[in-house]
Amino acid sequence: MWYYFYILYSTFLSQVEIVSSRQVLWHLPIFYVIIILDVFKGRLFRLYIVTSLRASFLLL
C-alpha cells in the first residue's frame, strides 16, 4: 500500500517545476500522515486526502 502513495507523491513532486529541498522536507511528514490515515480510515478517506494533496500542490 505504501508504494502506491510513494508513486503518487513522486508524481506530484515531479509536476512542480521548482522544488527546493526545504519544500520536499516540509511535505515528507504529510506523506507519512497519509499512510497512517489510510490504515485507520480506509479507501474513501484516502481518495479525499489525495485530492486535497493535489490541490495543495497546485497552490505552490
CHARMM internal coordinates of N, CA and C (Angstrom, degrees):
IC EDIT
DIST 1 N 1 CA 1.4618
DIST 1 CA 1 C 1.5268
ANGL 1 N 1 CA 1 C 111.33
DIST 1 C 2 N 1.3366
ANGL 1 CA 1 C 2 N 117.15
DIHE 1 N 1 CA 1 C 2 N -37.00
DIST 2 N 2 CA 1.4658
ANGL 1 C 2 N 2 CA 119.16
DIHE 1 CA 1 C 2 N 2 CA -175.97
DIST 2 CA 2 C 1.5201
ANGL 2 N 2 CA 2 C 112.05
DIHE 1 C 2 N 2 CA 2 C -68.77
DIST 2 C 3 N 1.3252
ANGL 2 CA 2 C 3 N 117.72
DIHE 2 N 2 CA 2 C 3 N -30.81
DIST 3 N 3 CA 1.4676
ANGL 2 C 3 N 3 CA 119.38
DIHE 2 CA 2 C 3 N 3 CA 179.68
DIST 3 CA 3 C 1.5181
ANGL 3 N 3 CA 3 C 111.59
DIHE 2 C 3 N 3 CA 3 C -66.52
DIST 3 C 4 N 1.3396
ANGL 3 CA 3 C 4 N 116.83
DIHE 3 N 3 CA 3 C 4 N -29.23
DIST 4 N 4 CA 1.4625
ANGL 3 C 4 N 4 CA 120.57
DIHE 3 CA 3 C 4 N 4 CA 176.77
DIST 4 CA 4 C 1.5241
ANGL 4 N 4 CA 4 C 110.29
DIHE 3 C 4 N 4 CA 4 C -62.34
DIST 4 C 5 N 1.3405
ANGL 4 CA 4 C 5 N 115.28
DIHE 4 N 4 CA 4 C 5 N -43.18
DIST 5 N 5 CA 1.4594
ANGL 4 C 5 N 5 CA 119.47
DIHE 4 CA 4 C 5 N 5 CA 178.31
DIST 5 CA 5 C 1.5211
ANGL 5 N 5 CA 5 C 111.37
DIHE 4 C 5 N 5 CA 5 C -68.44
DIST 5 C 6 N 1.3348
ANGL 5 CA 5 C 6 N 116.11
DIHE 5 N 5 CA 5 C 6 N -36.16
DIST 6 N 6 CA 1.4591
ANGL 5 C 6 N 6 CA 118.99
DIHE 5 CA 5 C 6 N 6 CA -179.44
DIST 6 CA 6 C 1.5230
ANGL 6 N 6 CA 6 C 110.79
DIHE 5 C 6 N 6 CA 6 C -64.23
DIST 6 C 7 N 1.3218
ANGL 6 CA 6 C 7 N 116.98
DIHE 6 N 6 CA 6 C 7 N -40.85
DIST 7 N 7 CA 1.4670
ANGL 6 C 7 N 7 CA 120.79
DIHE 6 CA 6 C 7 N 7 CA 178.63
DIST 7 CA 7 C 1.5234
ANGL 7 N 7 CA 7 C 110.36
DIHE 6 C 7 N 7 CA 7 C -64.95
DIST 7 C 8 N 1.3426
ANGL 7 CA 7 C 8 N 116.24
DIHE 7 N 7 CA 7 C 8 N -45.11
DIST 8 N 8 CA 1.4643
ANGL 7 C 8 N 8 CA 119.59
DIHE 7 CA 7 C 8 N 8 CA 178.22
DIST 8 CA 8 C 1.5155
ANGL 8 N 8 CA 8 C 111.31
DIHE 7 C 8 N 8 CA 8 C -62.20
DIST 8 C 9 N 1.3308
ANGL 8 CA 8 C 9 N 115.27
DIHE 8 N 8 CA 8 C 9 N -43.04
DIST 9 N 9 CA 1.4566
ANGL 8 C 9 N 9 CA 120.14
DIHE 8 CA 8 C 9 N 9 CA -176.05
DIST 9 CA 9 C 1.5211
ANGL 9 N 9 CA 9 C 111.15
DIHE 8 C 9 N 9 CA 9 C -66.23
DIST 9 C 10 N 1.3367
ANGL 9 CA 9 C 10 N 116.96
DIHE 9 N 9 CA 9 C 10 N -42.81
DIST 10 N 10 CA 1.4581
ANGL 9 C 10 N 10 CA 119.72
DIHE 9 CA 9 C 10 N 10 CA 178.80
DIST 10 CA 10 C 1.5258
ANGL 10 N 10 CA 10 C 111.18
DIHE 9 C 10 N 10 CA 10 C -67.92
DIST 10 C 11 N 1.3283
ANGL 10 CA 10 C 11 N 116.92
DIHE 10 N 10 CA 10 C 11 N -31.54
DIST 11 N 11 CA 1.4615
ANGL 10 C 11 N 11 CA 119.97
DIHE 10 CA 10 C 11 N 11 CA 176.37
DIST 11 CA 11 C 1.5186
ANGL 11 N 11 CA 11 C 110.97
DIHE 10 C 11 N 11 CA 11 C -65.80
DIST 11 C 12 N 1.3392
ANGL 11 CA 11 C 12 N 116.41
DIHE 11 N 11 CA 11 C 12 N -42.67
DIST 12 N 12 CA 1.4601
ANGL 11 C 12 N 12 CA 120.29
DIHE 11 CA 11 C 12 N 12 CA 177.96
DIST 12 CA 12 C 1.5210
ANGL 12 N 12 CA 12 C 110.77
DIHE 11 C 12 N 12 CA 12 C -64.29
DIST 12 C 13 N 1.3320
ANGL 12 CA 12 C 13 N 116.75
DIHE 12 N 12 CA 12 C 13 N -40.00
DIST 13 N 13 CA 1.4595
ANGL 12 C 13 N 13 CA 119.73
DIHE 12 CA 12 C 13 N 13 CA -179.69
DIST 13 CA 13 C 1.5208
ANGL 13 N 13 CA 13 C 111.11
DIHE 12 C 13 N 13 CA 13 C -67.12
DIST 13 C 14 N 1.3333
ANGL 13 CA 13 C 14 N 116.83
DIHE 13 N 13 CA 13 C 14 N -35.48
DIST 14 N 14 CA 1.4579
ANGL 13 C 14 N 14 CA 118.90
DIHE 13 CA 13 C 14 N 14 CA -178.98
DIST 14 CA 14 C 1.5248
ANGL 14 N 14 CA 14 C 111.44
DIHE 13 C 14 N 14 CA 14 C -72.56
DIST 14 C 15 N 1.3380
ANGL 14 CA 14 C 15 N 117.26
DIHE 14 N 14 CA 14 C 15 N -21.06
DIST 15 N 15 CA 1.4566
ANGL 14 C 15 N 15 CA 119.54
DIHE 14 CA 14 C 15 N 15 CA 178.96
DIST 15 CA 15 C 1.5241
ANGL 15 N 15 CA 15 C 111.89
DIHE 14 C 15 N 15 CA 15 C -77.41
DIST 15 C 16 N 1.3181
ANGL 15 CA 15 C 16 N 117.16
DIHE 15 N 15 CA 15 C 16 N -20.48
DIST 16 N 16 CA 1.4551
ANGL 15 C 16 N 16 CA 120.65
DIHE 15 CA 15 C 16 N 16 CA 177.70
DIST 16 CA 16 C 1.5262
ANGL 16 N 16 CA 16 C 108.06
DIHE 15 C 16 N 16 CA 16 C -79.47
DIST 16 C 17 N 1.3174
ANGL 16 CA 16 C 17 N 116.77
DIHE 16 N 16 CA 16 C 17 N 128.03
DIST 17 N 17 CA 1.4644
ANGL 16 C 17 N 17 CA 119.66
DIHE 16 CA 16 C 17 N 17 CA -173.36
DIST 17 CA 17 C 1.5262
ANGL 17 N 17 CA 17 C 111.72
DIHE 16 C 17 N 17 CA 17 C -70.54
DIST 17 C 18 N 1.3220
ANGL 17 CA 17 C 18 N 116.78
DIHE 17 N 17 CA 17 C 18 N -49.51
DIST 18 N 18 CA 1.4587
ANGL 17 C 18 N 18 CA 120.55
DIHE 17 CA 17 C 18 N 18 CA -178.37
DIST 18 CA 18 C 1.5237
ANGL 18 N 18 CA 18 C 108.05
DIHE 17 C 18 N 18 CA 18 C -114.48
DIST 18 C 19 N 1.3267
ANGL 18 CA 18 C 19 N 115.77
DIHE 18 N 18 CA 18 C 19 N 109.94
DIST 19 N 19 CA 1.4650
ANGL 18 C 19 N 19 CA 120.65
DIHE 18 CA 18 C 19 N 19 CA -179.52
DIST 19 CA 19 C 1.5236
ANGL 19 N 19 CA 19 C 107.97
DIHE 18 C 19 N 19 CA 19 C -121.92
DIST 19 C 20 N 1.3093
ANGL 19 CA 19 C 20 N 116.40
DIHE 19 N 19 CA 19 C 20 N 111.87
DIST 20 N 20 CA 1.4576
ANGL 19 C 20 N 20 CA 119.78
DIHE 19 CA 19 C 20 N 20 CA 176.77
DIST 20 CA 20 C 1.5169
ANGL 20 N 20 CA 20 C 109.55
DIHE 19 C 20 N 20 CA 20 C -82.71
DIST 20 C 21 N 1.3245
ANGL 20 CA 20 C 21 N 116.02
DIHE 20 N 20 CA 20 C 21 N 163.18
DIST 21 N 21 CA 1.4585
ANGL 20 C 21 N 21 CA 119.52
DIHE 20 CA 20 C 21 N 21 CA -179.62
DIST 21 CA 21 C 1.5213
ANGL 21 N 21 CA 21 C 111.24
DIHE 20 C 21 N 21 CA 21 C -65.91
DIST 21 C 22 N 1.3138
ANGL 21 CA 21 C 22 N 116.90
DIHE 21 N 21 CA 21 C 22 N -29.34
DIST 22 N 22 CA 1.4627
ANGL 21 C 22 N 22 CA 119.68
DIHE 21 CA 21 C 22 N 22 CA 179.16
DIST 22 CA 22 C 1.5270
ANGL 22 N 22 CA 22 C 110.35
DIHE 21 C 22 N 22 CA 22 C -67.82
DIST 22 C 23 N 1.3346
ANGL 22 CA 22 C 23 N 117.81
DIHE 22 N 22 CA 22 C 23 N -38.87
DIST 23 N 23 CA 1.4629
ANGL 22 C 23 N 23 CA 120.41
DIHE 22 CA 22 C 23 N 23 CA 177.57
DIST 23 CA 23 C 1.5242
ANGL 23 N 23 CA 23 C 111.15
DIHE 22 C 23 N 23 CA 23 C -65.29
DIST 23 C 24 N 1.3291
ANGL 23 CA 23 C 24 N 116.25
DIHE 23 N 23 CA 23 C 24 N -39.00
DIST 24 N 24 CA 1.4635
ANGL 23 C 24 N 24 CA 119.69
DIHE 23 CA 23 C 24 N 24 CA 179.53
DIST 24 CA 24 C 1.5221
ANGL 24 N 24 CA 24 C 109.96
DIHE 23 C 24 N 24 CA 24 C -64.79
DIST 24 C 25 N 1.3277
ANGL 24 CA 24 C 25 N 116.92
DIHE 24 N 24 CA 24 C 25 N -44.25
DIST 25 N 25 CA 1.4608
ANGL 24 C 25 N 25 CA 120.40
DIHE 24 CA 24 C 25 N 25 CA 179.44
DIST 25 CA 25 C 1.5166
ANGL 25 N 25 CA 25 C 111.31
DIHE 24 C 25 N 25 CA 25 C -65.82
DIST 25 C 26 N 1.3346
ANGL 25 CA 25 C 26 N 116.51
DIHE 25 N 25 CA 25 C 26 N -31.48
DIST 26 N 26 CA 1.4590
ANGL 25 C 26 N 26 CA 119.48
DIHE 25 CA 25 C 26 N 26 CA 179.95
DIST 26 CA 26 C 1.5205
ANGL 26 N 26 CA 26 C 111.10
DIHE 25 C 26 N 26 CA 26 C -71.24
DIST 26 C 27 N 1.3314
ANGL 26 CA 26 C 27 N 117.64
DIHE 26 N 26 CA 26 C 27 N -32.12
DIST 27 N 27 CA 1.4617
ANGL 26 C 27 N 27 CA 120.62
DIHE 26 CA 26 C 27 N 27 CA -177.43
DIST 27 CA 27 C 1.5206
ANGL 27 N 27 CA 27 C 113.02
DIHE 26 C 27 N 27 CA 27 C -88.65
DIST 27 C 28 N 1.3282
ANGL 27 CA 27 C 28 N 118.34
DIHE 27 N 27 CA 27 C 28 N -11.53
DIST 28 N 28 CA 1.4624
ANGL 27 C 28 N 28 CA 119.42
DIHE 27 CA 27 C 28 N 28 CA 179.98
DIST 28 CA 28 C 1.5252
ANGL 28 N 28 CA 28 C 113.31
DIHE 27 C 28 N 28 CA 28 C -62.73
DIST 28 C 29 N 1.3410
ANGL 28 CA 28 C 29 N 120.19
DIHE 28 N 28 CA 28 C 29 N -42.47
DIST 29 N 29 CA 1.4736
ANGL 28 C 29 N 29 CA 118.34
DIHE 28 CA 28 C 29 N 29 CA 177.14
DIST 29 CA 29 C 1.5192
ANGL 29 N 29 CA 29 C 112.78
DIHE 28 C 29 N 29 CA 29 C -61.01
DIST 29 C 30 N 1.3244
ANGL 29 CA 29 C 30 N 118.12
DIHE 29 N 29 CA 29 C 30 N -32.91
DIST 30 N 30 CA 1.4631
ANGL 29 C 30 N 30 CA 121.19
DIHE 29 CA 29 C 30 N 30 CA 177.71
DIST 30 CA 30 C 1.5262
ANGL 30 N 30 CA 30 C 109.82
DIHE 29 C 30 N 30 CA 30 C -62.66
DIST 30 C 31 N 1.3316
ANGL 30 CA 30 C 31 N 116.34
DIHE 30 N 30 CA 30 C 31 N -36.34
DIST 31 N 31 CA 1.4598
ANGL 30 C 31 N 31 CA 121.35
DIHE 30 CA 30 C 31 N 31 CA 178.96
DIST 31 CA 31 C 1.5279
ANGL 31 N 31 CA 31 C 111.01
DIHE 30 C 31 N 31 CA 31 C -61.42
DIST 31 C 32 N 1.3429
ANGL 31 CA 31 C 32 N 116.35
DIHE 31 N 31 CA 31 C 32 N -44.05
DIST 32 N 32 CA 1.4619
ANGL 31 C 32 N 32 CA 119.36
DIHE 31 CA 31 C 32 N 32 CA 179.74
DIST 32 CA 32 C 1.5242
ANGL 32 N 32 CA 32 C 111.80
DIHE 31 C 32 N 32 CA 32 C -71.32
DIST 32 C 33 N 1.3210
ANGL 32 CA 32 C 33 N 117.59
DIHE 32 N 32 CA 32 C 33 N -35.08
DIST 33 N 33 CA 1.4655
ANGL 32 C 33 N 33 CA 121.03
DIHE 32 CA 32 C 33 N 33 CA 177.77
DIST 33 CA 33 C 1.5244
ANGL 33 N 33 CA 33 C 110.47
DIHE 32 C 33 N 33 CA 33 C -63.70
DIST 33 C 34 N 1.3285
ANGL 33 CA 33 C 34 N 117.04
DIHE 33 N 33 CA 33 C 34 N -37.93
DIST 34 N 34 CA 1.4679
ANGL 33 C 34 N 34 CA 120.65
DIHE 33 CA 33 C 34 N 34 CA 178.71
DIST 34 CA 34 C 1.5243
ANGL 34 N 34 CA 34 C 110.40
DIHE 33 C 34 N 34 CA 34 C -62.66
DIST 34 C 35 N 1.3247
ANGL 34 CA 34 C 35 N 116.96
DIHE 34 N 34 CA 34 C 35 N -41.62
DIST 35 N 35 CA 1.4679
ANGL 34 C 35 N 35 CA 119.86
DIHE 34 CA 34 C 35 N 35 CA 179.56
DIST 35 CA 35 C 1.5250
ANGL 35 N 35 CA 35 C 110.57
DIHE 34 C 35 N 35 CA 35 C -63.51
DIST 35 C 36 N 1.3376
ANGL 35 CA 35 C 36 N 116.90
DIHE 35 N 35 CA 35 C 36 N -44.57
DIST 36 N 36 CA 1.4671
ANGL 35 C 36 N 36 CA 120.61
DIHE 35 CA 35 C 36 N 36 CA -179.44
DIST 36 CA 36 C 1.5257
ANGL 36 N 36 CA 36 C 110.65
DIHE 35 C 36 N 36 CA 36 C -64.05
DIST 36 C 37 N 1.3251
ANGL 36 CA 36 C 37 N 116.39
DIHE 36 N 36 CA 36 C 37 N -43.01
DIST 37 N 37 CA 1.4613
ANGL 36 C 37 N 37 CA 119.72
DIHE 36 CA 36 C 37 N 37 CA 179.59
DIST 37 CA 37 C 1.5228
ANGL 37 N 37 CA 37 C 111.49
DIHE 36 C 37 N 37 CA 37 C -65.24
DIST 37 C 38 N 1.3228
ANGL 37 CA 37 C 38 N 116.59
DIHE 37 N 37 CA 37 C 38 N -33.57
DIST 38 N 38 CA 1.4612
ANGL 37 C 38 N 38 CA 119.41
DIHE 37 CA 37 C 38 N 38 CA 179.42
DIST 38 CA 38 C 1.5187
ANGL 38 N 38 CA 38 C 111.08
DIHE 37 C 38 N 38 CA 38 C -66.37
DIST 38 C 39 N 1.3232
ANGL 38 CA 38 C 39 N 116.16
DIHE 38 N 38 CA 38 C 39 N -36.64
DIST 39 N 39 CA 1.4581
ANGL 38 C 39 N 39 CA 119.48
DIHE 38 CA 38 C 39 N 39 CA 179.70
DIST 39 CA 39 C 1.5277
ANGL 39 N 39 CA 39 C 110.16
DIHE 38 C 39 N 39 CA 39 C -64.18
DIST 39 C 40 N 1.3257
ANGL 39 CA 39 C 40 N 116.74
DIHE 39 N 39 CA 39 C 40 N -39.71
DIST 40 N 40 CA 1.4643
ANGL 39 C 40 N 40 CA 119.73
DIHE 39 CA 39 C 40 N 40 CA -173.77
DIST 40 CA 40 C 1.5244
ANGL 40 N 40 CA 40 C 113.52
DIHE 39 C 40 N 40 CA 40 C -90.07
DIST 40 C 41 N 1.3042
ANGL 40 CA 40 C 41 N 118.84
DIHE 40 N 40 CA 40 C 41 N -31.33
DIST 41 N 41 CA 1.4608
ANGL 40 C 41 N 41 CA 120.22
DIHE 40 CA 40 C 41 N 41 CA -170.58
DIST 41 CA 41 C 1.5234
ANGL 41 N 41 CA 41 C 114.35
DIHE 40 C 41 N 41 CA 41 C -103.53
DIST 41 C 42 N 1.3245
ANGL 41 CA 41 C 42 N 117.73
DIHE 41 N 41 CA 41 C 42 N -27.26
DIST 42 N 42 CA 1.4545
ANGL 41 C 42 N 42 CA 119.37
DIHE 41 CA 41 C 42 N 42 CA 176.80
DIST 42 CA 42 C 1.5132
ANGL 42 N 42 CA 42 C 113.62
DIHE 41 C 42 N 42 CA 42 C 100.35
DIST 42 C 43 N 1.3232
ANGL 42 CA 42 C 43 N 113.76
DIHE 42 N 42 CA 42 C 43 N -174.70
DIST 43 N 43 CA 1.4632
ANGL 42 C 43 N 43 CA 120.65
DIHE 42 CA 42 C 43 N 43 CA -168.31
DIST 43 CA 43 C 1.5217
ANGL 43 N 43 CA 43 C 113.25
DIHE 42 C 43 N 43 CA 43 C -68.69
DIST 43 C 44 N 1.3282
ANGL 43 CA 43 C 44 N 118.69
DIHE 43 N 43 CA 43 C 44 N -37.18
DIST 44 N 44 CA 1.4583
ANGL 43 C 44 N 44 CA 120.42
DIHE 43 CA 43 C 44 N 44 CA -177.58
DIST 44 CA 44 C 1.5155
ANGL 44 N 44 CA 44 C 111.27
DIHE 43 C 44 N 44 CA 44 C -64.07
DIST 44 C 45 N 1.3309
ANGL 44 CA 44 C 45 N 116.12
DIHE 44 N 44 CA 44 C 45 N -43.26
DIST 45 N 45 CA 1.4537
ANGL 44 C 45 N 45 CA 119.59
DIHE 44 CA 44 C 45 N 45 CA 179.24
DIST 45 CA 45 C 1.5250
ANGL 45 N 45 CA 45 C 110.84
DIHE 44 C 45 N 45 CA 45 C -67.72
DIST 45 C 46 N 1.3289
ANGL 45 CA 45 C 46 N 115.94
DIHE 45 N 45 CA 45 C 46 N -32.66
DIST 46 N 46 CA 1.4643
ANGL 45 C 46 N 46 CA 119.76
DIHE 45 CA 45 C 46 N 46 CA 178.11
DIST 46 CA 46 C 1.5235
ANGL 46 N 46 CA 46 C 110.44
DIHE 45 C 46 N 46 CA 46 C -63.68
DIST 46 C 47 N 1.3170
ANGL 46 CA 46 C 47 N 117.33
DIHE 46 N 46 CA 46 C 47 N -42.21
DIST 47 N 47 CA 1.4596
ANGL 46 C 47 N 47 CA 119.94
DIHE 46 CA 46 C 47 N 47 CA 178.84
DIST 47 CA 47 C 1.5217
ANGL 47 N 47 CA 47 C 110.97
DIHE 46 C 47 N 47 CA 47 C -63.68
DIST 47 C 48 N 1.3290
ANGL 47 CA 47 C 48 N 116.74
DIHE 47 N 47 CA 47 C 48 N -37.31
DIST 48 N 48 CA 1.4667
ANGL 47 C 48 N 48 CA 120.42
DIHE 47 CA 47 C 48 N 48 CA 177.78
DIST 48 CA 48 C 1.5227
ANGL 48 N 48 CA 48 C 110.87
DIHE 47 C 48 N 48 CA 48 C -64.06
DIST 48 C 49 N 1.3320
ANGL 48 CA 48 C 49 N 116.55
DIHE 48 N 48 CA 48 C 49 N -42.84
DIST 49 N 49 CA 1.4651
ANGL 48 C 49 N 49 CA 120.50
DIHE 48 CA 48 C 49 N 49 CA -179.39
DIST 49 CA 49 C 1.5239
ANGL 49 N 49 CA 49 C 110.42
DIHE 48 C 49 N 49 CA 49 C -66.19
DIST 49 C 50 N 1.3254
ANGL 49 CA 49 C 50 N 116.84
DIHE 49 N 49 CA 49 C 50 N -40.82
DIST 50 N 50 CA 1.4678
ANGL 49 C 50 N 50 CA 119.94
DIHE 49 CA 49 C 50 N 50 CA -178.66
DIST 50 CA 50 C 1.5219
ANGL 50 N 50 CA 50 C 110.71
DIHE 49 C 50 N 50 CA 50 C -64.47
DIST 50 C 51 N 1.3253
ANGL 50 CA 50 C 51 N 117.31
DIHE 50 N 50 CA 50 C 51 N -40.38
DIST 51 N 51 CA 1.4637
ANGL 50 C 51 N 51 CA 118.93
DIHE 50 CA 50 C 51 N 51 CA 179.38
DIST 51 CA 51 C 1.5207
ANGL 51 N 51 CA 51 C 111.42
DIHE 50 C 51 N 51 CA 51 C -69.61
DIST 51 C 52 N 1.3331
ANGL 51 CA 51 C 52 N 116.90
DIHE 51 N 51 CA 51 C 52 N -36.24
DIST 52 N 52 CA 1.4625
ANGL 51 C 52 N 52 CA 118.49
DIHE 51 CA 51 C 52 N 52 CA 177.16
DIST 52 CA 52 C 1.5198
ANGL 52 N 52 CA 52 C 110.78
DIHE 51 C 52 N 52 CA 52 C -70.05
DIST 52 C 53 N 1.3349
ANGL 52 CA 52 C 53 N 116.78
DIHE 52 N 52 CA 52 C 53 N -32.68
DIST 53 N 53 CA 1.4650
ANGL 52 C 53 N 53 CA 120.15
DIHE 52 CA 52 C 53 N 53 CA 176.14
DIST 53 CA 53 C 1.5270
ANGL 53 N 53 CA 53 C 109.65
DIHE 52 C 53 N 53 CA 53 C -65.04
DIST 53 C 54 N 1.3192
ANGL 53 CA 53 C 54 N 115.95
DIHE 53 N 53 CA 53 C 54 N -41.14
DIST 54 N 54 CA 1.4608
ANGL 53 C 54 N 54 CA 119.80
DIHE 53 CA 53 C 54 N 54 CA 178.61
DIST 54 CA 54 C 1.5258
ANGL 54 N 54 CA 54 C 110.51
DIHE 53 C 54 N 54 CA 54 C -61.76
DIST 54 C 55 N 1.3257
ANGL 54 CA 54 C 55 N 116.76
DIHE 54 N 54 CA 54 C 55 N -39.24
DIST 55 N 55 CA 1.4606
ANGL 54 C 55 N 55 CA 120.56
DIHE 54 CA 54 C 55 N 55 CA 178.22
DIST 55 CA 55 C 1.5216
ANGL 55 N 55 CA 55 C 111.19
DIHE 54 C 55 N 55 CA 55 C -67.28
DIST 55 C 56 N 1.3344
ANGL 55 CA 55 C 56 N 117.22
DIHE 55 N 55 CA 55 C 56 N -36.66
DIST 56 N 56 CA 1.4657
ANGL 55 C 56 N 56 CA 119.30
DIHE 55 CA 55 C 56 N 56 CA -179.94
DIST 56 CA 56 C 1.5262
ANGL 56 N 56 CA 56 C 110.76
DIHE 55 C 56 N 56 CA 56 C -67.58
DIST 56 C 57 N 1.3322
ANGL 56 CA 56 C 57 N 117.09
DIHE 56 N 56 CA 56 C 57 N -33.84
DIST 57 N 57 CA 1.4601
ANGL 56 C 57 N 57 CA 118.79
DIHE 56 CA 56 C 57 N 57 CA 177.71
DIST 57 CA 57 C 1.5202
ANGL 57 N 57 CA 57 C 111.61
DIHE 56 C 57 N 57 CA 57 C -71.94
DIST 57 C 58 N 1.3205
ANGL 57 CA 57 C 58 N 117.00
DIHE 57 N 57 CA 57 C 58 N -28.57
DIST 58 N 58 CA 1.4602
ANGL 57 C 58 N 58 CA 119.00
DIHE 57 CA 57 C 58 N 58 CA 175.82
DIST 58 CA 58 C 1.5243
ANGL 58 N 58 CA 58 C 110.75
DIHE 57 C 58 N 58 CA 58 C -68.54
DIST 58 C 59 N 1.3347
ANGL 58 CA 58 C 59 N 116.46
DIHE 58 N 58 CA 58 C 59 N -29.38
DIST 59 N 59 CA 1.4589
ANGL 58 C 59 N 59 CA 120.17
DIHE 58 CA 58 C 59 N 59 CA -179.52
DIST 59 CA 59 C 1.5217
ANGL 59 N 59 CA 59 C 112.37
DIHE 58 C 59 N 59 CA 59 C -78.17
DIST 59 C 60 N 1.3491
ANGL 59 CA 59 C 60 N 117.13
DIHE 59 N 59 CA 59 C 60 N -16.06
DIST 60 N 60 CA 1.4583
ANGL 59 C 60 N 60 CA 118.88
DIHE 59 CA 59 C 60 N 60 CA 176.52
DIST 60 CA 60 C 1.5170
ANGL 60 N 60 CA 60 C 109.18
DIHE 59 C 60 N 60 CA 60 C -67.85
END
COOR INIT
IC SEED 1 N 1 CA 1 C
IC BUILD
